Amino acid sequence: MATDPGTLISSTRPVPERDPARRGRAAFLVVSLLLLWPLLVYTEFRPWEMLDARSLRVTARFLAGFVPPALNADFLASVARETWRTVAIATAGVSLALLLAVPLALIATAALSISSLSGRMAVVPFVVRQAARGAMVALRTVPELVWALVFVRVVGLGPSSGVLAIGLTYGGMLGKVFAEILESCDAHPTRTLLANGGGRLQAFFYGLLPQAAPELTSYAIYRWECAIRSSVVLGFVGAGGLGQQMDSSLKMLAGNEVATMLLVFIGLVALADGVSAWLRGLLR
């Protein structure tokens, strides 16, 4: 017996006029605000003070010193030199980080353990892998700014401090992410190579690397881009580069020089972003 379509339409429930999940979202918003408010009070977050008449006068006077930017030839030559030094610090720091990260990641990757082929990983390899993971935690826990302050005391002012600071912190970061990428790969080819007498490096190069190479390279390039930004910040503690020159200009209240360096820094970061995006596009 055929059913009247009109009967089906009339028997269906009416479409709700309001979002049925609105109460849950509203409750989540209220709870978030209740939790966030004590944090804002504790941190003395008062953005409205920036609109105070005195604050506006100080801000206007500070920004007025930025115009016009310094464009004399000698200053631009020094900015170009320090900009190149900033890129060199970032590149050397990431290179040092890779020297630390790759061995640590290989040691920490359980898929490359020969002893675990029988089921349970042996005690010594397990301890070694946990020590590698602990070393990566220790390296990335200390911010590069703190490492730079330490190395400025040890090796003195200059780019060497920035290279070492970026190398250690980024070594821990890269090692952790590299290990996670390798662990997420299909372990069957690696296990097969190890079970048939292949070494760990052979298992890595022929089993894991073909799967993980694009993602590993993409993340390393992204970290190089981040290192360029970090190297400028490290200059404020004496680690050389564009940041150190900017710090000197700020102390001398040379706003026009600071404006020029800010424009150069914006262009440098944009260029690094474009280069990294282009390199990542080649890997797809």
C-alpha positions in Angstrom: 0.0 0.0 0.0 1.5 3.3 -1.1 2.0 6.0 1.6 0.8 9.5 0.9 3.9 11.8 0.7 1.9 14.5 2.5 1.5 12.2 5.5 5.3 11.6 5.6 6.0 15.3 5.5 3.4 16.1 8.2 4.7 13.4 10.5 8.2 14.5 10.5 9.5 16.7 13.3 9.6 20.4 12.6 13.0 21.9 11.8 14.3 23.7 14.9 14.4 27.5 14.5 17.5 27.8 16.8 20.7 25.9 16.9 20.3 22.9 19.3 23.9 23.2 20.5 23.6 26.9 21.5 23.3 26.1 25.2 26.4 24.0 25.2 28.4 26.6 23.4 27.1 29.4 25.6 28.0 27.4 28.7 31.5 26.8 27.3 31.9 30.5 26.6 30.8 31.5 30.1 33.1 28.9 31.8 36.0 30.1 29.6 35.5 33.7 30.6 35.2 32.8 34.3 38.5 30.9 34.1 40.2 33.6 32.0 39.2 36.6 34.1 41.4 35.7 37.2 44.4 35.2 34.9 43.9 38.6 33.3 43.6 40.2 36.7 46.7 38.4 38.0 48.8 39.5 34.9 47.6 43.1 35.3 46.3 43.1 31.7 44.9 46.6 31.2 44.9 47.4 27.5 42.6 50.5 28.1 45.6 52.2 29.7 47.1 52.5 26.3 44.3 54.9 25.4 45.2 57.2 28.3 46.1 60.8 27.2 49.6 60.5 28.7 50.2 57.1 27.1 49.1 58.4 23.7 51.4 61.4 24.0 54.4 59.2 24.8 53.5 56.8 22.0 53.1 59.6 19.5 56.5 61.2 20.5 58.2 57.8 20.3 56.7 57.0 16.8 57.5 60.5 15.5 61.2 59.7 15.9 60.8 56.9 13.3 60.1 59.3 10.5 61.8 59.5 8.1 63.8 56.3 8.2 67.6 56.5 8.1 68.7 56.0 4.5 72.4 57.2 4.4 74.7 54.9 2.5 77.1 54.1 5.4 74.2 53.0 7.6 72.5 51.0 4.9 75.8 49.2 4.2 76.1 48.3 7.9 72.4 47.1 8.0 73.0 44.9 4.9 76.1 43.4 6.6 74.2 42.7 9.8 71.2 41.3 7.9 73.5 38.8 6.1 75.1 37.9 9.4 71.6 37.3 10.8 70.8 34.8 8.0 74.2 33.2 8.6 73.6 32.8 12.3 70.2 31.2 11.6 71.6 28.9 8.9 74.6 27.8 10.9 72.4 27.3 14.0 70.0 25.0 12.2 72.9 23.1 10.6 74.2 22.5 14.1 70.7 21.5 15.3 70.5 18.9 12.5 73.8 17.4 13.6 72.3 16.9 17.0 68.7 16.1 16.0 69.3 13.4 13.4 71.3 11.0 15.6 69.0 11.6 18.6 65.9 10.9 16.5 67.4 7.7 15.1 68.3 6.5 18.6 64.8 7.4 19.9 62.9 5.7 17.1 61.7 2.3 18.4 61.0 1.1 14.9 64.8 0.9 14.3 65.4 -1.4 17.4 66.7 -4.8 16.4 66.0 -6.2 19.9 62.3 -5.4 19.7 61.9 -7.7 16.7 61.4 -10.6 19.1 58.6 -8.7 20.9 59.9 -6.8 23.9 62.8 -4.3 23.6 65.9 -5.3 25.6 66.8 -3.3 28.7 70.0 -1.6 27.4 68.4 -0.3 24.1 65.4 0.8 26.1 67.5 2.8 28.5 69.5 4.3 25.6 66.3 5.4 23.9 64.9 7.0 27.0 68.2 8.8 27.6 68.0 10.2 24.0 64.5 11.4 24.6 65.5 12.9 27.9 68.4 14.8 26.2 65.9 16.2 23.6 63.6 17.3 26.4 66.5 19.0 28.2 67.7 20.8 25.0 64.3 22.2 24.0 63.2 23.0 27.5 65.8 25.8 27.8 64.8 28.7 25.5 67.4 29.9 23.0 67.4 33.3 24.7 68.6 31.7 27.9 71.2 29.6 26.1 72.4 32.8 24.4 72.8 34.6 27.8 74.9 31.6 28.9 77.1 31.5 25.9 77.7 35.2 25.9 79.3 34.7 29.2 81.3 31.7 28.0 82.4 32.7 24.5 81.8 36.4 24.6 79.7 38.7 22.5 79.2 37.8 18.9 77.5 35.5 16.4 79.0 32.3 18.0 76.7 32.6 21.0 73.6 32.9 18.7 74.7 29.8 16.6 75.2 27.7 19.7 71.9 28.9 21.3 69.9 28.1 18.2 71.7 24.8 17.6 71.0 23.5 21.1 67.3 24.5 21.4 66.4 23.7 17.8 68.3 20.4 18.1 65.9 19.3 20.8 62.9 20.5 18.8 63.9 19.0 15.5 64.9 15.7 17.2 61.6 15.3 18.9 59.5 16.0 15.8 61.8 13.9 13.6 61.4 11.0 15.9 57.6 11.4 15.9 57.5 11.6 12.1 59.6 8.4 11.8 57.4 6.6 14.4 54.3 7.5 12.4 55.6 5.8 9.3 54.7 2.3 8.2 57.2 0.1 10.1 56.7 -3.0 8.0 59.5 -2.3 5.5 61.9 -1.4 8.3 61.1 -4.5 10.3 61.5 -6.7 7.2 65.0 -5.2 6.5 66.1 -5.7 10.1 64.7 -9.2 10.2 66.7 -10.2 7.1 70.0 -9.0 8.4 70.0 -5.3 7.4 71.6 -2.7 9.7 69.8 0.1 11.4 71.1 2.7 8.9 70.1 0.5 5.9 66.6 0.1 7.5 66.4 3.9 7.9 67.6 4.8 4.5 65.5 2.2 2.6 62.6 1.7 5.0 61.7 5.0 6.8 63.4 7.8 4.8 61.5 7.3 1.5 58.3 7.7 3.4 59.3 10.5 5.7 61.7 12.6 3.6 59.1 15.3 2.4 57.8 15.8 5.9 61.2 15.9 7.5 62.6 18.4 5.0 59.5 20.6 5.2 59.7 20.8 9.0 63.5 21.5 8.9 62.9 24.4 6.4 60.1 25.8 8.6 62.5 25.7 11.6 65.1 27.6 9.5 62.5 30.3 8.9 61.8 30.5 12.7 65.6 30.6 13.4 65.9 33.8 11.3 63.3 35.5 13.6 65.0 34.1 16.7 68.5 35.3 15.6 67.2 38.9 15.6 65.9 38.5 19.1 69.2 36.9 20.3 71.0 40.0 19.1 69.5 42.0 21.9 71.5 39.9 24.4 74.8 40.4 22.5 74.6 37.4 20.1 75.3 39.6 17.0 73.4 40.3 13.9 70.6 42.7 13.1 69.2 42.5 16.6 72.4 43.7 18.3 72.5 46.7 16.0 68.9 47.5 16.6 69.5 47.3 20.4 72.3 49.9 20.0 70.1 52.2 18.0 67.3 51.9 20.6 69.7 52.8 23.4 70.8 55.9 21.5 67.1 56.8 20.9 67.8 56.8 17.1 64.3 56.0 16.0 65.0 56.6 12.3 67.6 53.9 12.4 65.2 51.5 14.2 62.6 52.2 11.6 64.9 51.3 8.8 66.0 48.1 10.5 62.4 47.1 11.2 61.5 47.6 7.5 64.5 45.4 6.6 63.6 42.8 9.1 60.0 42.6 7.8 61.4 42.2 4.3 63.8 39.5 5.5 61.1 37.5 7.2 58.8 37.8 4.2 61.7 36.7 1.9 62.4 33.7 4.2 58.7 32.8 4.3 58.6 32.9 0.5 61.8 30.8 0.1 60.6 28.2 2.6 57.1 28.0 0.9 58.8 27.6 -2.5 61.1 24.8 -1.1 58.2 23.0 0.5 56.3 23.3 -2.7 59.1 21.5 -4.5 58.7 18.6 -2.1 55.1 18.0 -2.9 
